[in-house]
Amino acid sequence: MQEDKKYIKGKVFCLTDTDSQIVNSEAKDYANMVARRLLLHDDMVNLVNIHSKHVSPATEIEDCLSAEMFIGALGQFDKNVHATTVLGAVDVDNLNLSGYSKHSLNLRPSEEKTLKMFFDENDGINKLEFAHAYNIFYLFSENSELQWVNEIKEFLYQK
């Protein structure tokens, strides 16, 4: 990143998932470039330094989304057997719509595996299409603010 620093005129925020094992990176923080990992722990999402030793639990961006918008976006895939299986497993009566998707959906391991299969289908295209559907819900939602997204915005917009 150091050698690329001279070519960057704006700001760069590199966001990665947290894998269950440490992944070495040469990324360093600079005034206009930072690298962070998502880490969901006790229903709190933290943006930790990419070099942080904290790697548990493994966290994917899909775990850290608004449960309400997650359900809405997944519902757009009503022709997909994996998506409908996951939606059918969600206990709608006891769903905490204001929480993060990972904890609020409260999926069993087999249902989490089905959700992963959905995201991995079509060489990962489902994940991109889901992101697009989620973004539509985000744009039209009045309660769309996530603390970790606000932290990213703060970095990007600060002068």
N, C-alpha and C positions, 0 to 999 in steps of 0.2 A: 504494500500500500504506500510505503514511503516514496518510492519512485513515481507513483501515479499522482501523488499529492499535488505536484506542480501543475497538472493538467485539469484539476478540479476547481471550478469557479464557484460552485454552489456548495450545498451540504449533502453528505451521504450518511444514511443511517442503514447499516447492514443488520438485518434481523434474521436470526436462525432459530430453528427448533432446538430443544435440548434432547440429545440422544442419551441412552442409558450408559454409554461409555464416553469418556472424555475424547473429544476430537481436537487435535492440535491445530492451532491456527497461528499464523504470523501477524494477524491483524493487531494494530495498535491504535489507540485513540489519539486523535488530533483535534484541533479546535473545530474543524469543519467535517470530520469523519469519525464515526464511532461504530463499534460492532457490539451487539448485544444478543443474548439468548433469552428466549421466553422460558420462564420456570413457574409452573403452577403448583402451589403448595398451600394446603389448608384454605382452599377457595380464594387465594390471593395470587395475582399474577405479578411477578417481578421481572424486570428487564435487568438481567445480571450481566456483568462483564463477560465477554466471550471466553476469557481465560479462567473464569470462576471454577473452583473445584466442585461446586454443587451441581450434581448431575441427576439428582433424584427428587422427584419422579421424572421420568422421561416426559417431555411436553411437546406437543405439536400445536401449531397455530389453531387447528380446529378445536382443540381443547379449551381455548381461551376466548371464544366468541360468545356473544350474547345468546343465551339459550332461546329466547323468543325468536330472534332473527334466524338462528340456526334451524329451528323447527320449520319456520316459514320457507327458508331456502331449500331445505331437504324435501319439503312438500311439493316443490316444483318438479320433482323427479318421480311422479306418481306412476310412471310406466316401468320404473326400475325395481326389480324384485328385491335387491339389497336395501334400497332406500325405504321401500314400503315395509320391509321386515323390521328395520330399525324403528321406523315411526310407529309401527304396531306394538312395539315393545315398550314404548314410552308411557309411563303412568301419568296421563294428562291431568288427572284430578289432583295429583300431588307434585306437580311440576313447579319448580321455582323459576319463573320466567325471567327474573331479574338477575339470576346467577350466571356463572360461566357454564358453557355447554357441557364440559366434561363431568362436572359434579351434578349439575341440574338434571341431565338426562338419566343419570344413574343406571347406565347400561351394564348388563352382565358381561363377563369376558367374551362369551360367544357372540353377543350382539356388537361388542366393540370390534371383534374380528370381522363381522359382516359389514360394519361401517367402513372399516379399512378396505375391505374388498370393493365396496362402492367407490371409494376415492381412487383406488388403484386401477379400476376398470378403464378400458379404452386408452391404455398407455398414459394414464393420469389425466386425461382430458376431463373426466368427471369432476376432478378437483378444481380445474379451471372454471368449468361451467357452474359448479357450486359457488365458487368465489364471486362470479358475476351475479348469480342470483342473490347471494348474501349482500352484495354491494347495493343492489336495487332496494332491498329491505332497509339497509343502513341509510340510504339517501332519503327515504321517505318516513323514517322513524323519528319520533320526537324524543325518545329515550335511547338514543344510540351511542351515548358516550361511554367508552371504556377507559378506565384509568390508564392502562398501559398505552393505549392509542394516544391519549392526551399527552403522555410523556414524550412520545415520538414527535407529535405536532409541536410541542414546546421547543424541542431541540431544533427542529427544522425551521421554525418561524422566528426564533430569537435572533436578534441582530448582534 
